[in-house]
Amino acid sequence: MGVRFISYLYEILDDELNCPFNSWITWHYTQGMGRKRGFSPRHDDILMFNMSDQFTFNLDAVRVPQKYYRSRNNMRGANPGDVWEFSHVHYCQKNRQSHPTQKPEALIERMVLASSDEGDLVLDPFVGSGTTPRVCQQLGRRFLGFEINPDYVALAQERLGAEFSGFDGVDPRMARVPKDMRDPELRRAYLEKHPEWFLKNHEGCLDLFEKRVLELYGE
Ligand SMILES: C[S@@+](CC[C@H](N)C(=O)[O-])C[C@H]1O[C@@H](n2cnc3c(N)ncnc32)[C@H](O)[C@@H]1O
C-alpha cells in the first residue's frame, strides 16, 4: 500500500480482525515521481500479519549474502531485514506489461518463498498485470486471484504462457561476494553454493557475480 491508507489497514487487521502482527516492511525504490513542495515518494509499505501463531516462515529461502566472512556469521546468508530495495519494472524491460502499477517479480517472489511451501495455495485479490500468478507458476505454488478489469485478466493470462527466463528485478545484495574469505577451501565451498542459494531464477546476475569474484579473489 501507498502511505495514505496503511494506518487504517493496520487498525483493521490488528483491532478488528485480531490477526497477530508480524512485520512492517518498507519497499524502497530509487526512481519515481518528483515533488516540488514535499519529499518525492520512494517507498511503499507492506504489512505482514499472520492468521494465527502457527504460520510458515522459510527464512533459508529468502536469505541474502553476507557482506563479510566471519566465523560467527551464518554464511548461508543473513535475514533480508524489513527494508527491501527493488527497482520498478522499467518501460524498456522485456517483461514490462501495460499496467500502471506492475510490481517487480522479485518483490513478490520474496513474499511467496517466505510464507508458503511448494503446492500451497496463494491468494491475490488484486491481480493486475499478473505478477503474483506468474511468480507462483514458477515457484510451484497453486494460485487463486481476482481482477475486476477484464483487459488485465487477459494480460495476466497471456503472461502465464510467456517463456520464462528469470524473474524481473533483483535485490542488489544478491550478487555481492563476501569479503575476507581468505581460506581457499572455504572460499571454493562458499562460491560454489552462492548461485544455488541466492541466484536461482536470477541467472542473469551470474555474470555480475563472477565479475565480482574475479575482482575480489582473482579466480
Ligand atoms: C495495484 S494493482 C495490482 C498490481 C499487481 N500486483 C501487479 O503487479 O500488476 C490493483 C489491481 O486491482 C484491481 N482491482 C481494483 N478493485 C478491485 C476489486 N474490487 N476486485 C478485483 N480487482 C480489483 C485493479 O483493476 C488493479 O488492476
The ligand as an SDF file (V2000), in Angstrom:
LIG
                    3D

 27 29  0  0  0  0  0  0  0  0999 V2000
   -2.1860   -2.1780   -7.5480 C   0  0  0  0  0  0  0  0  0  0  0  0
   -2.9340   -3.1030   -8.8410 S   0  0  0  0  0  0  0  0  0  0  0  0
   -2.1860   -4.6670   -8.6700 C   0  0  0  0  0  0  0  0  0  0  0  0
   -0.8710   -4.7380   -9.3550 C   0  0  0  0  0  0  0  0  0  0  0  0
   -0.2790   -6.1360   -9.3760 C   0  0  0  0  0  0  0  0  0  0  0  0
    0.2640   -6.5050   -8.0980 N   0  0  0  0  0  0  0  0  0  0  0  0
    0.7800   -6.2150  -10.4600 C   0  0  0  0  0  0  0  0  0  0  0  0
    1.9610   -6.4960  -10.1640 O   0  0  0  0  0  0  0  0  0  0  0  0
    0.4490   -5.9640  -11.6180 O   0  0  0  0  0  0  0  0  0  0  0  0
   -4.5510   -3.3680   -8.2480 C   0  0  0  0  0  0  0  0  0  0  0  0
   -5.4740   -4.0710   -9.2240 C   0  0  0  0  0  0  0  0  0  0  0  0
   -6.6790   -4.3780   -8.5350 O   0  0  0  0  0  0  0  0  0  0  0  0
   -7.7800   -4.2450   -9.4300 C   0  0  0  0  0  0  0  0  0  0  0  0
   -8.9870   -4.0510   -8.6150 N   0  0  0  0  0  0  0  0  0  0  0  0
   -9.4020   -2.9150   -8.0070 C   0  0  0  0  0  0  0  0  0  0  0  0
  -10.5520   -3.1290   -7.3210 N   0  0  0  0  0  0  0  0  0  0  0  0
  -10.8390   -4.4390   -7.4700 C   0  0  0  0  0  0  0  0  0  0  0  0
  -11.8790   -5.2720   -6.9850 C   0  0  0  0  0  0  0  0  0  0  0  0
  -12.8360   -4.7850   -6.2040 N   0  0  0  0  0  0  0  0  0  0  0  0
  -11.8490   -6.5820   -7.3080 N   0  0  0  0  0  0  0  0  0  0  0  0
  -10.8760   -7.0820   -8.1040 C   0  0  0  0  0  0  0  0  0  0  0  0
   -9.8720   -6.3430   -8.6030 N   0  0  0  0  0  0  0  0  0  0  0  0
   -9.8510   -5.0290   -8.2860 C   0  0  0  0  0  0  0  0  0  0  0  0
   -7.3990   -3.0950  -10.3290 C   0  0  0  0  0  0  0  0  0  0  0  0
   -8.0500   -3.1880  -11.5810 O   0  0  0  0  0  0  0  0  0  0  0  0
   -5.8710   -3.2470  -10.4390 C   0  0  0  0  0  0  0  0  0  0  0  0
   -5.5110   -3.9230  -11.6290 O   0  0  0  0  0  0  0  0  0  0  0  0
  1  2  1  0
  2  3  1  0
  2 10  1  0
  3  4  1  0
  4  5  1  0
  5  6  1  0
  5  7  1  0
  7  8  2  0
  7  9  1  0
 10 11  1  0
 11 12  1  0
 11 26  1  0
 12 13  1  0
 13 14  1  0
 13 24  1  0
 14 15  1  0
 14 23  1  0
 15 16  2  0
 16 17  1  0
 17 18  1  0
 17 23  2  0
 18 19  1  0
 18 20  2  0
 20 21  1  0
 21 22  2  0
 22 23  1  0
 24 25  1  0
 24 26  1  0
 26 27  1  0
M  CHG  2   2   1   9  -1
M  END
$$$$
